[in-house]
Amino acid sequence: MNNEYYDLQSIKGISIADYLHARGIQPVKQYGSYALYNAPYREDYNASLKVDLARNLWYDFGLGKGGSIIDLVMLLQR
């Protein structure tokens, strides 16, 4: 069995946009440094999930929450 361990900074370095793409979630709109998505964890018709591509952070304007990829994965796994 191959056990791989990742440190926190390595995990936070995983691109949120790439992670969402791998899950089949595409942006509704994309701009230079950020992309807007419909939040996949709730009904969202306004593309209120913003992903800052340069800083690799997200913010959901509908929930008033955001953070790193770790926070997003935890929210998606609920």
mmCIF file of the N, C-alpha and C atoms, coordinates in Angstrom:
data_MODEL
# 
_entry.id   MODEL 
# 
loop_
_atom_site.group_PDB 
_atom_site.id 
_atom_site.type_symbol 
_atom_site.label_atom_id 
_atom_site.label_alt_id 
_atom_site.label_comp_id 
_atom_site.label_asym_id 
_atom_site.label_entity_id 
_atom_site.label_seq_id 
_atom_site.pdbx_PDB_ins_code 
_atom_site.Cartn_x 
_atom_site.Cartn_y 
_atom_site.Cartn_z 
_atom_site.occupancy 
_atom_site.B_iso_or_equiv 
_atom_site.pdbx_formal_charge 
_atom_site.auth_seq_id 
_atom_site.auth_comp_id 
_atom_site.auth_asym_id 
_atom_site.auth_atom_id 
_atom_site.pdbx_PDB_model_num 
ATOM 1   N N  . MET A 1 1  ? 0.849   -1.182 0.000   1.00 0.00 ? 1  MET A N  1 
ATOM 2   C CA . MET A 1 1  ? 0.000   0.000  0.000   1.00 0.00 ? 1  MET A CA 1 
ATOM 3   C C  . MET A 1 1  ? 0.894   1.245  0.000   1.00 0.00 ? 1  MET A C  1 
ATOM 4   N N  . ASN A 1 2  ? 0.583   2.165  -0.857  1.00 0.00 ? 2  ASN A N  1 
ATOM 5   C CA . ASN A 1 2  ? 1.377   3.384  -0.976  1.00 0.00 ? 2  ASN A CA 1 
ATOM 6   C C  . ASN A 1 2  ? 0.768   4.472  -0.109  1.00 0.00 ? 2  ASN A C  1 
ATOM 7   N N  . ASN A 1 3  ? 1.440   4.801  0.968   1.00 0.00 ? 3  ASN A N  1 
ATOM 8   C CA . ASN A 1 3  ? 0.976   5.883  1.844   1.00 0.00 ? 3  ASN A CA 1 
ATOM 9   C C  . ASN A 1 3  ? 1.725   7.149  1.493   1.00 0.00 ? 3  ASN A C  1 
ATOM 10  N N  . GLU A 1 4  ? 0.988   8.161  1.057   1.00 0.00 ? 4  GLU A N  1 
ATOM 11  C CA . GLU A 1 4  ? 1.598   9.445  0.762   1.00 0.00 ? 4  GLU A CA 1 
ATOM 12  C C  . GLU A 1 4  ? 1.082   10.455 1.764   1.00 0.00 ? 4  GLU A C  1 
ATOM 13  N N  . TYR A 1 5  ? 1.988   11.257 2.255   1.00 0.00 ? 5  TYR A N  1 
ATOM 14  C CA . TYR A 1 5  ? 1.624   12.288 3.209   1.00 0.00 ? 5  TYR A CA 1 
ATOM 15  C C  . TYR A 1 5  ? 1.930   13.645 2.599   1.00 0.00 ? 5  TYR A C  1 
ATOM 16  N N  . TYR A 1 6  ? 1.043   14.565 2.819   1.00 0.00 ? 6  TYR A N  1 
ATOM 17  C CA . TYR A 1 6  ? 1.208   15.907 2.287   1.00 0.00 ? 6  TYR A CA 1 
ATOM 18  C C  . TYR A 1 6  ? 1.212   16.893 3.441   1.00 0.00 ? 6  TYR A C  1 
ATOM 19  N N  . ASP A 1 7  ? 2.072   17.879 3.353   1.00 0.00 ? 7  ASP A N  1 
ATOM 20  C CA . ASP A 1 7  ? 2.049   18.902 4.379   1.00 0.00 ? 7  ASP A CA 1 
ATOM 21  C C  . ASP A 1 7  ? 0.976   19.928 4.015   1.00 0.00 ? 7  ASP A C  1 
ATOM 22  N N  . LEU A 1 8  ? 0.618   20.730 4.971   1.00 0.00 ? 8  LEU A N  1 
ATOM 23  C CA . LEU A 1 8  ? -0.474  21.687 4.818   1.00 0.00 ? 8  LEU A CA 1 
ATOM 24  C C  . LEU A 1 8  ? -0.246  22.636 3.651   1.00 0.00 ? 8  LEU A C  1 
ATOM 25  N N  . GLN A 1 9  ? 0.958   23.137 3.493   1.00 0.00 ? 9  GLN A N  1 
ATOM 26  C CA . GLN A 1 9  ? 1.240   24.080 2.405   1.00 0.00 ? 9  GLN A CA 1 
ATOM 27  C C  . GLN A 1 9  ? 1.106   23.414 1.042   1.00 0.00 ? 9  GLN A C  1 
ATOM 28  N N  . SER A 1 10 ? 1.476   22.147 0.935   1.00 0.00 ? 10 SER A N  1 
ATOM 29  C CA . SER A 1 10 ? 1.317   21.428 -0.330  1.00 0.00 ? 10 SER A CA 1 
ATOM 30  C C  . SER A 1 10 ? -0.153  21.280 -0.686  1.00 0.00 ? 10 SER A C  1 
ATOM 31  N N  . ILE A 1 11 ? -0.966  20.972 0.301   1.00 0.00 ? 11 ILE A N  1 
ATOM 32  C CA . ILE A 1 11 ? -2.403  20.832 0.058   1.00 0.00 ? 11 ILE A CA 1 
ATOM 33  C C  . ILE A 1 11 ? -2.993  22.168 -0.357  1.00 0.00 ? 11 ILE A C  1 
ATOM 34  N N  . LYS A 1 12 ? -2.622  23.231 0.346   1.00 0.00 ? 12 LYS A N  1 
ATOM 35  C CA . LYS A 1 12 ? -3.142  24.555 0.007   1.00 0.00 ? 12 LYS A CA 1 
ATOM 36  C C  . LYS A 1 12 ? -2.663  25.026 -1.362  1.00 0.00 ? 12 LYS A C  1 
ATOM 37  N N  . GLY A 1 13 ? -1.606  24.425 -1.878  1.00 0.00 ? 13 GLY A N  1 
ATOM 38  C CA . GLY A 1 13 ? -1.089  24.775 -3.195  1.00 0.00 ? 13 GLY A CA 1 
ATOM 39  C C  . GLY A 1 13 ? -1.850  24.147 -4.345  1.00 0.00 ? 13 GLY A C  1 
ATOM 40  N N  . ILE A 1 14 ? -2.741  23.206 -4.050  1.00 0.00 ? 14 ILE A N  1 
ATOM 41  C CA . ILE A 1 14 ? -3.553  22.589 -5.100  1.00 0.00 ? 14 ILE A CA 1 
ATOM 42  C C  . ILE A 1 14 ? -4.524  23.635 -5.627  1.00 0.00 ? 14 ILE A C  1 
ATOM 43  N N  . SER A 1 15 ? -4.554  23.798 -6.927  1.00 0.00 ? 15 SER A N  1 
ATOM 44  C CA . SER A 1 15 ? -5.403  24.807 -7.553  1.00 0.00 ? 15 SER A CA 1 
ATOM 45  C C  . SER A 1 15 ? -6.883  24.505 -7.314  1.00 0.00 ? 15 SER A C  1 
ATOM 46  N N  . ILE A 1 16 ? -7.602  25.480 -6.768  1.00 0.00 ? 16 ILE A N  1 
ATOM 47  C CA . ILE A 1 16 ? -9.045  25.326 -6.558  1.00 0.00 ? 16 ILE A CA 1 
ATOM 48  C C  . ILE A 1 16 ? -9.746  25.153 -7.894  1.00 0.00 ? 16 ILE A C  1 
ATOM 49  N N  . ALA A 1 17 ? -9.351  25.927 -8.893  1.00 0.00 ? 17 ALA A N  1 
ATOM 50  C CA . ALA A 1 17 ? -9.972  25.822 -10.219 1.00 0.00 ? 17 ALA A CA 1 
ATOM 51  C C  . ALA A 1 17 ? -9.753  24.430 -10.809 1.00 0.00 ? 17 ALA A C  1 
ATOM 52  N N  . ASP A 1 18 ? -8.552  23.880 -10.666 1.00 0.00 ? 18 ASP A N  1 
ATOM 53  C CA . ASP A 1 18 ? -8.273  22.531 -11.165 1.00 0.00 ? 18 ASP A CA 1 
ATOM 54  C C  . ASP A 1 18 ? -9.079  21.487 -10.402 1.00 0.00 ? 18 ASP A C  1 
ATOM 55  N N  . TYR A 1 19 ? -9.194  21.656 -9.101  1.00 0.00 ? 19 TYR A N  1 
ATOM 56  C CA . TYR A 1 19 ? -9.980  20.731 -8.280  1.00 0.00 ? 19 TYR A CA 1 
ATOM 57  C C  . TYR A 1 19 ? -11.442 20.735 -8.717  1.00 0.00 ? 19 TYR A C  1 
ATOM 58  N N  . LEU A 1 20 ? -12.016 21.922 -8.898  1.00 0.00 ? 20 LEU A N  1 
ATOM 59  C CA . LEU A 1 20 ? -13.413 22.012 -9.331  1.00 0.00 ? 20 LEU A CA 1 
ATOM 60  C C  . LEU A 1 20 ? -13.584 21.406 -10.719 1.00 0.00 ? 20 LEU A C  1 
ATOM 61  N N  . HIS A 1 21 ? -12.647 21.673 -11.612 1.00 0.00 ? 21 HIS A N  1 
ATOM 62  C CA . HIS A 1 21 ? -12.698 21.107 -12.963 1.00 0.00 ? 21 HIS A CA 1 
ATOM 63  C C  . HIS A 1 21 ? -12.679 19.576 -12.906 1.00 0.00 ? 21 HIS A C  1 
ATOM 64  N N  . ALA A 1 22 ? -11.829 19.017 -12.058 1.00 0.00 ? 22 ALA A N  1 
ATOM 65  C CA . ALA A 1 22 ? -11.739 17.562 -11.911 1.00 0.00 ? 22 ALA A CA 1 
ATOM 66  C C  . ALA A 1 22 ? -13.045 16.969 -11.403 1.00 0.00 ? 22 ALA A C  1 
ATOM 67  N N  . ARG A 1 23 ? -13.817 17.761 -10.678 1.00 0.00 ? 23 ARG A N  1 
ATOM 68  C CA . ARG A 1 23 ? -15.128 17.312 -10.188 1.00 0.00 ? 23 ARG A CA 1 
ATOM 69  C C  . ARG A 1 23 ? -16.243 17.607 -11.180 1.00 0.00 ? 23 ARG A C  1 
ATOM 70  N N  . GLY A 1 24 ? -15.896 18.146 -12.347 1.00 0.00 ? 24 GLY A N  1 
ATOM 71  C CA . GLY A 1 24 ? -16.888 18.438 -13.377 1.00 0.00 ? 24 GLY A CA 1 
ATOM 72  C C  . GLY A 1 24 ? -17.613 19.755 -13.178 1.00 0.00 ? 24 GLY A C  1 
ATOM 73  N N  . ILE A 1 25 ? -17.047 20.634 -12.374 1.00 0.00 ? 25 ILE A N  1 
ATOM 74  C CA . ILE A 1 25 ? -17.668 21.931 -12.074 1.00 0.00 ? 25 ILE A CA 1 
ATOM 75  C C  . ILE A 1 25 ? -16.939 23.001 -12.880 1.00 0.00 ? 25 ILE A C  1 
ATOM 76  N N  . GLN A 1 26 ? -17.673 23.652 -13.770 1.00 0.00 ? 26 GLN A N  1 
ATOM 77  C CA . GLN A 1 26 ? -17.091 24.647 -14.668 1.00 0.00 ? 26 GLN A CA 1 
ATOM 78  C C  . GLN A 1 26 ? -17.493 26.056 -14.242 1.00 0.00 ? 26 GLN A C  1 
ATOM 79  N N  . PRO A 1 27 ? -16.642 27.045 -14.510 1.00 0.00 ? 27 PRO A N  1 
ATOM 80  C CA . PRO A 1 27 ? -17.012 28.423 -14.178 1.00 0.00 ? 27 PRO A CA 1 
ATOM 81  C C  . PRO A 1 27 ? -18.123 28.934 -15.094 1.00 0.00 ? 27 PRO A C  1 
ATOM 82  N N  . VAL A 1 28 ? -18.972 29.779 -14.538 1.00 0.00 ? 28 VAL A N  1 
ATOM 83  C CA . VAL A 1 28 ? -20.011 30.441 -15.324 1.00 0.00 ? 28 VAL A CA 1 
ATOM 84  C C  . VAL A 1 28 ? -19.388 31.597 -16.091 1.00 0.00 ? 28 VAL A C  1 
ATOM 85  N N  . LYS A 1 29 ? -18.485 32.310 -15.426 1.00 0.00 ? 29 LYS A N  1 
ATOM 86  C CA . LYS A 1 29 ? -17.764 33.432 -16.032 1.00 0.00 ? 29 LYS A CA 1 
ATOM 87  C C  . LYS A 1 29 ? -16.321 33.383 -15.567 1.00 0.00 ? 29 LYS A C  1 
ATOM 88  N N  . GLN A 1 30 ? -15.418 33.763 -16.472 1.00 0.00 ? 30 GLN A N  1 
ATOM 89  C CA . GLN A 1 30 ? -14.011 33.806 -16.099 1.00 0.00 ? 30 GLN A CA 1 
ATOM 90  C C  . GLN A 1 30 ? -13.429 35.142 -16.529 1.00 0.00 ? 30 GLN A C  1 
ATOM 91  N N  . TYR A 1 31 ? -12.712 35.745 -15.616 1.00 0.00 ? 31 TYR A N  1 
ATOM 92  C CA . TYR A 1 31 ? -12.050 37.016 -15.850 1.00 0.00 ? 31 TYR A CA 1 
ATOM 93  C C  . TYR A 1 31 ? -10.556 36.786 -15.714 1.00 0.00 ? 31 TYR A C  1 
ATOM 94  N N  . GLY A 1 32 ? -9.770  37.815 -15.816 1.00 0.00 ? 32 GLY A N  1 
ATOM 95  C CA . GLY A 1 32 ? -8.317  37.648 -15.759 1.00 0.00 ? 32 GLY A CA 1 
ATOM 96  C C  . GLY A 1 32 ? -7.809  36.930 -14.531 1.00 0.00 ? 32 GLY A C  1 
ATOM 97  N N  . SER A 1 33 ? -8.155  37.414 -13.359 1.00 0.00 ? 33 SER A N  1 
ATOM 98  C CA . SER A 1 33 ? -7.577  36.857 -12.133 1.00 0.00 ? 33 SER A CA 1 
ATOM 99  C C  . SER A 1 33 ? -8.572  36.094 -11.268 1.00 0.00 ? 33 SER A C  1 
ATOM 100 N N  . TYR A 1 34 ? -9.814  35.979 -11.718 1.00 0.00 ? 34 TYR A N  1 
ATOM 101 C CA . TYR A 1 34 ? -10.787 35.221 -10.932 1.00 0.00 ? 34 TYR A CA 1 
ATOM 102 C C  . TYR A 1 34 ? -11.860 34.611 -11.827 1.00 0.00 ? 34 TYR A C  1 
ATOM 103 N N  . ALA A 1 35 ? -12.575 33.645 -11.264 1.00 0.00 ? 35 ALA A N  1 
ATOM 104 C CA . ALA A 1 35 ? -13.661 32.967 -11.960 1.00 0.00 ? 35 ALA A CA 1 
ATOM 105 C C  . ALA A 1 35 ? -14.865 32.900 -11.031 1.00 0.00 ? 35 ALA A C  1 
ATOM 106 N N  . LEU A 1 36 ? -16.053 32.910 -11.627 1.00 0.00 ? 36 LEU A N  1 
ATOM 107 C CA . LEU A 1 36 ? -17.300 32.815 -10.868 1.00 0.00 ? 36 LEU A CA 1 
ATOM 108 C C  . LEU A 1 36 ? -17.987 31.493 -11.184 1.00 0.00 ? 36 LEU A C  1 
ATOM 109 N N  . TYR A 1 37 ? -18.445 30.830 -10.135 1.00 0.00 ? 37 TYR A N  1 
ATOM 110 C CA . TYR A 1 37 ? -19.103 29.529 -10.251 1.00 0.00 ? 37 TYR A CA 1 
ATOM 111 C C  . TYR A 1 37 ? -20.455 29.584 -9.556  1.00 0.00 ? 37 TYR A C  1 
ATOM 112 N N  . ASN A 1 38 ? -21.365 28.717 -9.992  1.00 0.00 ? 38 ASN A N  1 
ATOM 113 C CA . ASN A 1 38 ? -22.547 28.446 -9.183  1.00 0.00 ? 38 ASN A CA 1 
ATOM 114 C C  . ASN A 1 38 ? -22.065 27.547 -8.049  1.00 0.00 ? 38 ASN A C  1 
ATOM 115 N N  . ALA A 1 39 ? -22.373 27.912 -6.829  1.00 0.00 ? 39 ALA A N  1 
ATOM 116 C CA . ALA A 1 39 ? -21.918 27.132 -5.674  1.00 0.00 ? 39 ALA A CA 1 
ATOM 117 C C  . ALA A 1 39 ? -22.479 25.713 -5.772  1.00 0.00 ? 39 ALA A C  1 
ATOM 118 N N  . PRO A 1 40 ? -21.624 24.698 -5.829  1.00 0.00 ? 40 PRO A N  1 
ATOM 119 C CA . PRO A 1 40 ? -22.095 23.328 -6.019  1.00 0.00 ? 40 PRO A CA 1 
ATOM 120 C C  . PRO A 1 40 ? -22.694 22.686 -4.770  1.00 0.00 ? 40 PRO A C  1 
ATOM 121 N N  . TYR A 1 41 ? -22.590 23.324 -3.633  1.00 0.00 ? 41 TYR A N  1 
ATOM 122 C CA . TYR A 1 41 ? -23.060 22.759 -2.369  1.00 0.00 ? 41 TYR A CA 1 
ATOM 123 C C  . TYR A 1 41 ? -24.390 23.351 -1.922  1.00 0.00 ? 41 TYR A C  1 
ATOM 124 N N  . ARG A 1 42 ? -25.004 24.205 -2.757  1.00 0.00 ? 42 ARG A N  1 
ATOM 125 C CA . ARG A 1 42 ? -26.315 24.779 -2.456  1.00 0.00 ? 42 ARG A CA 1 
ATOM 126 C C  . ARG A 1 42 ? -26.926 25.263 -3.763  1.00 0.00 ? 42 ARG A C  1 
ATOM 127 N N  . GLU A 1 43 ? -28.217 25.574 -3.749  1.00 0.00 ? 43 GLU A N  1 
ATOM 128 C CA . GLU A 1 43 ? -28.850 26.139 -4.942  1.00 0.00 ? 43 GLU A CA 1 
ATOM 129 C C  . GLU A 1 43 ? -28.321 27.547 -5.149  1.00 0.00 ? 43 GLU A C  1 
ATOM 130 N N  . ASP A 1 44 ? -27.736 27.767 -6.299  1.00 0.00 ? 44 ASP A N  1 
ATOM 131 C CA . ASP A 1 44 ? -27.123 29.065 -6.585  1.00 0.00 ? 44 ASP A CA 1 
ATOM 132 C C  . ASP A 1 44 ? -27.288 29.359 -8.067  1.00 0.00 ? 44 ASP A C  1 
ATOM 133 N N  . TYR A 1 45 ? -28.105 30.337 -8.380  1.00 0.00 ? 45 TYR A N  1 
ATOM 134 C CA . TYR A 1 45 ? -28.346 30.715 -9.772  1.00 0.00 ? 45 TYR A CA 1 
ATOM 135 C C  . TYR A 1 45 ? -27.644 32.017 -10.133 1.00 0.00 ? 45 TYR A C  1 
ATOM 136 N N  . ASN A 1 46 ? -26.873 32.577 -9.213  1.00 0.00 ? 46 ASN A N  1 
ATOM 137 C CA . ASN A 1 46 ? -26.243 33.876 -9.422  1.00 0.00 ? 46 ASN A CA 1 
ATOM 138 C C  . ASN A 1 46 ? -24.729 33.811 -9.557  1.00 0.00 ? 46 ASN A C  1 
ATOM 139 N N  . ALA A 1 47 ? -24.173 32.626 -9.621  1.00 0.00 ? 47 ALA A N  1 
ATOM 140 C CA . ALA A 1 47 ? -22.714 32.458 -9.699  1.00 0.00 ? 47 ALA A CA 1 
ATOM 141 C C  . ALA A 1 47 ? -22.025 33.286 -8.617  1.00 0.00 ? 47 ALA A C  1 
ATOM 142 N N  . SER A 1 48 ? -22.363 32.987 -7.381  1.00 0.00 ? 48 SER A N  1 
ATOM 143 C CA . SER A 1 48 ? -21.850 33.783 -6.262  1.00 0.00 ? 48 SER A CA 1 
ATOM 144 C C  . SER A 1 48 ? -20.599 33.199 -5.612  1.00 0.00 ? 48 SER A C  1 
ATOM 145 N N  . LEU A 1 49 ? -20.064 32.123 -6.168  1.00 0.00 ? 49 LEU A N  1 
ATOM 146 C CA . LEU A 1 49 ? -18.815 31.552 -5.666  1.00 0.00 ? 49 LEU A CA 1 
ATOM 147 C C  . LEU A 1 49 ? -17.668 32.115 -6.509  1.00 0.00 ? 49 LEU A C  1 
ATOM 148 N N  . LYS A 1 50 ? -16.845 32.939 -5.885  1.00 0.00 ? 50 LYS A N  1 
ATOM 149 C CA . LYS A 1 50 ? -15.711 33.566 -6.577  1.00 0.00 ? 50 LYS A CA 1 
ATOM 150 C C  . LYS A 1 50 ? -14.429 32.839 -6.200  1.00 0.00 ? 50 LYS A C  1 
ATOM 151 N N  . VAL A 1 51 ? -13.660 32.460 -7.200  1.00 0.00 ? 51 VAL A N  1 
ATOM 152 C CA . VAL A 1 51 ? -12.362 31.839 -6.975  1.00 0.00 ? 51 VAL A CA 1 
ATOM 153 C C  . VAL A 1 51 ? -11.295 32.794 -7.487  1.00 0.00 ? 51 VAL A C  1 
ATOM 154 N N  . ASP A 1 52 ? -10.444 33.234 -6.568  1.00 0.00 ? 52 ASP A N  1 
ATOM 155 C CA . ASP A 1 52 ? -9.318  34.097 -6.918  1.00 0.00 ? 52 ASP A CA 1 
ATOM 156 C C  . ASP A 1 52 ? -8.202  33.184 -7.425  1.00 0.00 ? 52 ASP A C  1 
ATOM 157 N N  . LEU A 1 53 ? -7.960  33.225 -8.721  1.00 0.00 ? 53 LEU A N  1 
ATOM 158 C CA . LEU A 1 53 ? -7.006  32.310 -9.339  1.00 0.00 ? 53 LEU A CA 1 
ATOM 159 C C  . LEU A 1 53 ? -5.565  32.611 -8.938  1.00 0.00 ? 53 LEU A C  1 
ATOM 160 N N  . ALA A 1 54 ? -5.250  33.857 -8.703  1.00 0.00 ? 54 ALA A N  1 
ATOM 161 C CA . ALA A 1 54 ? -3.883  34.235 -8.340  1.00 0.00 ? 54 ALA A CA 1 
ATOM 162 C C  . ALA A 1 54 ? -3.562  33.868 -6.894  1.00 0.00 ? 54 ALA A C  1 
ATOM 163 N N  . ARG A 1 55 ? -4.504  34.097 -5.999  1.00 0.00 ? 55 ARG A N  1 
ATOM 164 C CA . ARG A 1 55 ? -4.272  33.833 -4.570  1.00 0.00 ? 55 ARG A CA 1 
ATOM 165 C C  . ARG A 1 55 ? -4.718  32.436 -4.158  1.00 0.00 ? 55 ARG A C  1 
ATOM 166 N N  . ASN A 1 56 ? -5.444  31.735 -5.052  1.00 0.00 ? 56 ASN A N  1 
ATOM 167 C CA . ASN A 1 56 ? -5.967  30.395 -4.790  1.00 0.00 ? 56 ASN A CA 1 
ATOM 168 C C  . ASN A 1 56 ? -6.840  30.367 -3.535  1.00 0.00 ? 56 ASN A C  1 
ATOM 169 N N  . LEU A 1 57 ? -7.776  31.314 -3.492  1.00 0.00 ? 57 LEU A N  1 
ATOM 170 C CA . LEU A 1 57 ? -8.748  31.407 -2.409  1.00 0.00 ? 57 LEU A CA 1 
ATOM 171 C C  . LEU A 1 57 ? -10.137 31.522 -3.016  1.00 0.00 ? 57 LEU A C  1 
ATOM 172 N N  . TRP A 1 58 ? -11.147 31.190 -2.234  1.00 0.00 ? 58 TRP A N  1 
ATOM 173 C CA . TRP A 1 58 ? -12.527 31.300 -2.701  1.00 0.00 ? 58 TRP A CA 1 
ATOM 174 C C  . TRP A 1 58 ? -13.342 32.097 -1.701  1.00 0.00 ? 58 TRP A C  1 
ATOM 175 N N  . TYR A 1 59 ? -14.462 32.643 -2.198  1.00 0.00 ? 59 TYR A N  1 
ATOM 176 C CA . TYR A 1 59 ? -15.404 33.348 -1.332  1.00 0.00 ? 59 TYR A CA 1 
ATOM 177 C C  . TYR A 1 59 ? -16.797 33.168 -1.908  1.00 0.00 ? 59 TYR A C  1 
ATOM 178 N N  . ASP A 1 60 ? -17.741 32.769 -1.068  1.00 0.00 ? 60 ASP A N  1 
ATOM 179 C CA . ASP A 1 60 ? -19.135 32.621 -1.471  1.00 0.00 ? 60 ASP A CA 1 
ATOM 180 C C  . ASP A 1 60 ? -19.904 33.821 -0.934  1.00 0.00 ? 60 ASP A C  1 
ATOM 181 N N  . PHE A 1 61 ? -20.323 34.694 -1.841  1.00 0.00 ? 61 PHE A N  1 
ATOM 182 C CA . PHE A 1 61 ? -21.039 35.904 -1.447  1.00 0.00 ? 61 PHE A CA 1 
ATOM 183 C C  . PHE A 1 61 ? -22.410 35.580 -0.853  1.00 0.00 ? 61 PHE A C  1 
ATOM 184 N N  . GLY A 1 62 ? -23.008 34.468 -1.233  1.00 0.00 ? 62 GLY A N  1 
ATOM 185 C CA . GLY A 1 62 ? -24.305 34.068 -0.690  1.00 0.00 ? 62 GLY A CA 1 
ATOM 186 C C  . GLY A 1 62 ? -24.225 33.592 0.748   1.00 0.00 ? 62 GLY A C  1 
ATOM 187 N N  . LEU A 1 63 ? -23.140 32.912 1.084   1.00 0.00 ? 63 LEU A N  1 
ATOM 188 C CA . LEU A 1 63 ? -22.944 32.409 2.451   1.00 0.00 ? 63 LEU A CA 1 
ATOM 189 C C  . LEU A 1 63 ? -22.161 33.376 3.325   1.00 0.00 ? 63 LEU A C  1 
ATOM 190 N N  . GLY A 1 64 ? -21.369 34.228 2.694   1.00 0.00 ? 64 GLY A N  1 
ATOM 191 C CA . GLY A 1 64 ? -20.485 35.104 3.458   1.00 0.00 ? 64 GLY A CA 1 
ATOM 192 C C  . GLY A 1 64 ? -19.305 34.350 4.036   1.00 0.00 ? 64 GLY A C  1 
ATOM 193 N N  . LYS A 1 65 ? -18.891 33.262 3.360   1.00 0.00 ? 65 LYS A N  1 
ATOM 194 C CA . LYS A 1 65 ? -17.770 32.442 3.824   1.00 0.00 ? 65 LYS A CA 1 
ATOM 195 C C  . LYS A 1 65 ? -16.777 32.248 2.690   1.00 0.00 ? 65 LYS A C  1 
ATOM 196 N N  . GLY A 1 66 ? -15.551 31.951 3.065   1.00 0.00 ? 66 GLY A N  1 
ATOM 197 C CA . GLY A 1 66 ? -14.524 31.676 2.081   1.00 0.00 ? 66 GLY A CA 1 
ATOM 198 C C  . GLY A 1 66 ? -13.324 31.052 2.741   1.00 0.00 ? 66 GLY A C  1 
ATOM 199 N N  . GLY A 1 67 ? -12.274 30.839 1.957   1.00 0.00 ? 67 GLY A N  1 
ATOM 200 C CA . GLY A 1 67 ? -11.061 30.284 2.522   1.00 0.00 ? 67 GLY A CA 1 
ATOM 201 C C  . GLY A 1 67 ? -10.202 29.592 1.497   1.00 0.00 ? 67 GLY A C  1 
ATOM 202 N N  . SER A 1 68 ? -9.466  28.603 1.963   1.00 0.00 ? 68 SER A N  1 
ATOM 203 C CA . SER A 1 68 ? -8.537  27.850 1.122   1.00 0.00 ? 68 SER A CA 1 
ATOM 204 C C  . SER A 1 68 ? -9.248  26.636 0.527   1.00 0.00 ? 68 SER A C  1 
ATOM 205 N N  . ILE A 1 69 ? -8.504  25.858 -0.226  1.00 0.00 ? 69 ILE A N  1 
ATOM 206 C CA . ILE A 1 69 ? -9.059  24.639 -0.807  1.00 0.00 ? 69 ILE A CA 1 
ATOM 207 C C  . ILE A 1 69 ? -9.517  23.674 0.288   1.00 0.00 ? 69 ILE A C  1 
ATOM 208 N N  . ILE A 1 70 ? -8.850  23.684 1.421   1.00 0.00 ? 70 ILE A N  1 
ATOM 209 C CA . ILE A 1 70 ? -9.222  22.793 2.521   1.00 0.00 ? 70 ILE A CA 1 
ATOM 210 C C  . ILE A 1 70 ? -10.632 23.123 3.006   1.00 0.00 ? 70 ILE A C  1 
ATOM 211 N N  . ASP A 1 71 ? -10.917 24.397 3.189   1.00 0.00 ? 71 ASP A N  1 
ATOM 212 C CA . ASP A 1 71 ? -12.251 24.817 3.629   1.00 0.00 ? 71 ASP A CA 1 
ATOM 213 C C  . ASP A 1 71 ? -13.312 24.450 2.600   1.00 0.00 ? 71 ASP A C  1 
ATOM 214 N N  . LEU A 1 72 ? -12.979 24.598 1.316   1.00 0.00 ? 72 LEU A N  1 
ATOM 215 C CA . LEU A 1 72 ? -13.935 24.285 0.255   1.00 0.00 ? 72 LEU A CA 1 
ATOM 216 C C  . LEU A 1 72 ? -14.225 22.789 0.197   1.00 0.00 ? 72 LEU A C  1 
ATOM 217 N N  . VAL A 1 73 ? -13.200 21.971 0.287   1.00 0.00 ? 73 VAL A N  1 
ATOM 218 C CA . VAL A 1 73 ? -13.397 20.518 0.272   1.00 0.00 ? 73 VAL A CA 1 
ATOM 219 C C  . VAL A 1 73 ? -14.237 20.090 1.471   1.00 0.00 ? 73 VAL A C  1 
ATOM 220 N N  . MET A 1 74 ? -13.974 20.657 2.630   1.00 0.00 ? 74 MET A N  1 
ATOM 221 C CA . MET A 1 74 ? -14.771 20.323 3.819   1.00 0.00 ? 74 MET A CA 1 
ATOM 222 C C  . MET A 1 74 ? -16.236 20.689 3.601   1.00 0.00 ? 74 MET A C  1 
ATOM 223 N N  . LEU A 1 75 ? -16.495 21.821 2.977   1.00 0.00 ? 75 LEU A N  1 
ATOM 224 C CA . LEU A 1 75 ? -17.865 22.247 2.703   1.00 0.00 ? 75 LEU A CA 1 
ATOM 225 C C  . LEU A 1 75 ? -18.527 21.325 1.681   1.00 0.00 ? 75 LEU A C  1 
ATOM 226 N N  . LEU A 1 76 ? -17.799 20.922 0.664   1.00 0.00 ? 76 LEU A N  1 
ATOM 227 C CA . LEU A 1 76 ? -18.346 20.038 -0.368  1.00 0.00 ? 76 LEU A CA 1 
ATOM 228 C C  . LEU A 1 76 ? -18.609 18.629 0.155   1.00 0.00 ? 76 LEU A C  1 
ATOM 229 N N  . GLN A 1 77 ? -17.893 18.200 1.175   1.00 0.00 ? 77 GLN A N  1 
ATOM 230 C CA . GLN A 1 77 ? -18.042 16.842 1.696   1.00 0.00 ? 77 GLN A CA 1 
ATOM 231 C C  . GLN A 1 77 ? -19.140 16.706 2.743   1.00 0.00 ? 77 GLN A C  1 
ATOM 232 N N  . ARG A 1 78 ? -19.814 17.786 3.070   1.00 0.00 ? 78 ARG A N  1 
ATOM 233 C CA . ARG A 1 78 ? -20.895 17.716 4.068   1.00 0.00 ? 78 ARG A CA 1 
ATOM 234 C C  . ARG A 1 78 ? -22.058 16.937 3.539   1.00 0.00 ? 78 ARG A C  1 
# 
